[in-house]
Amino acid sequence: MVNYNFKPRTQKDEYGWYNRGYLPHFDGPERTQFITFRLYDSMPQHLLEKWQTESLDDIQFRKKIEKYLDSGHGHSWLRQPEIAAIICDNLQHHDQNKYDLDSWVIMPNHVHVLLTPFPGFHLDQVEHSIKSYTANKANKVLERKGQFWATECFDRYIRDQRHFNAVIRYIENNPVKARLCDRPEDWPFSSAALGWKK
């Protein structure tokens, strides 16, 4: 079973470990974060709960999630270029305002982002600003109402430069691994396609 030992923060403006009801999150001042958020129907909740109760460490747990997401379950609205462009534009819009954006990829049913929140911006605020705007805009384009993103994000703080470099490789190679393209730069909705900050 995945076990996180942490003392929850007691106030919203504190840094440290916190929980929004399901997953633990670590919010540190100017701490680089690898964030994954997904469409609400991309993975059934019972499956996540099952994997959490199994004897899995954090790495095994995340690998199961990533493999499932890469298989493209759910509506996969992010396959639509107009919807993917909304997310890409929004991520870049907040770069150098709320965070330093290092890498990202928009997959058919989920998004991977590597960023460092600026002073005064907490991780949950950054995630909310990305998800709230894009959900409203995407729903308008899709002519639908209701939940667009899953409530919780998966996030993991970056430990060191080696971890940072490995996460960028993972993010940019995700479409290749999922057999959506041959080379990272061929996937149009990613930092690799734009040669972002290279």
Secondary structure by P-SEA (a helix, b strand, c coil): ccccccccccccccccccccccbbbbbccccccbbbbbccccccaaaaaaaaaccccaaaaaaaaaaaaaacccccccccaaaaaaaaaaaaaacccccccccccccccbbbbbbbbcccccaaaaaaaaaaaaaaaaaaaacccccccccbbbbbbbccaaaaaaaaaaaaaccccccccccccccccccccccccc
